[in-house]
Amino acid sequence: MKTYSVMHIHAERDLNIFRGLYAPVATSWFTEAGVVGAMLTYGDRKGVLYVDTHRFAFNKKILDTDIISFRATAVRFGRSSITMHIDLYEEISSVIKGEGYATYVTVKTDTTEPCPHGLVLDETSDPEELRWRIEAAAYFDKK
């Protein structure tokens, strides 16, 4: 699947007392990147709503000098849902500093009632993307 990037350079107001990126700011940007990816995957920017964050974990501290991107890739489709894998990537060092999954639902824009999207995952042999798909599916197998 295609990966979409949303880049950020953070300001002083985005930092915590340890000069790292404040977690609520990162979480907001994570969700934003996911919805941008879901909208572009679906092809309708008004017909996608946030449902759930399944996991978002930091692997490394985001420093005040880091230029970061959130990269979102569709890894699971339900009837009307789109689950995105989103990673937090430092542009200069190429280090992944966080990652997780979020699900969005496609809706009728006039009623916000869920509607089928008709999307199908493409074939992939990429081991990382295959891992993401398995991990994303596991969040729904438990229900």
URDATA-V104510 format. One record per residue. D_CENTER is the distance of its C-alpha to the mean C-alpha in Angstrom with 2 decimals. Layout:
BEGIN
D_CENTER, D_CENTER
END
This chain:
BEGIN
13.30, 12.60, 9.90, 9.20, 9.57, 9.96, 12.75, 14.36, 17.74, 18.42, 21.74, 24.18, 23.03, 19.52, 21.27, 22.56, 26.18, 25.51, 24.25, 20.69, 17.58, 17.86, 15.27, 14.95, 14.26, 11.47, 9.98, 10.55, 9.02, 5.73, 6.06, 7.60, 5.40, 3.33, 7.07, 8.43, 7.10, 8.35, 11.40, 12.25, 12.02, 14.15, 16.29, 16.84, 15.35, 17.42, 16.84, 13.36, 13.01, 10.68, 12.06, 10.78, 8.77, 10.29, 10.09, 9.08, 11.98, 13.57, 15.60, 17.59, 18.64, 17.29, 20.64, 21.94, 22.59, 19.21, 17.52, 13.81, 10.96, 7.23, 6.75, 4.51, 6.94, 8.30, 10.01, 11.89, 13.81, 16.14, 18.85, 16.89, 13.43, 10.33, 8.03, 4.85, 4.94, 3.30, 6.76, 9.00, 11.86, 15.33, 16.83, 20.47, 20.56, 17.77, 16.83, 13.47, 13.69, 10.86, 8.11, 6.83, 5.78, 5.64, 8.22, 9.71, 13.35, 15.43, 18.50, 21.87, 21.71, 25.20, 24.83, 21.12, 22.31, 19.87, 20.83, 20.39, 18.29, 20.18, 17.38, 17.94, 16.12, 18.07, 20.08, 18.92, 20.89, 18.35, 18.59, 15.19, 13.48, 16.10, 15.30, 11.61, 13.13, 15.75, 13.69, 11.55, 14.98, 16.52, 14.78, 16.63, 19.79, 20.66, 21.10
END
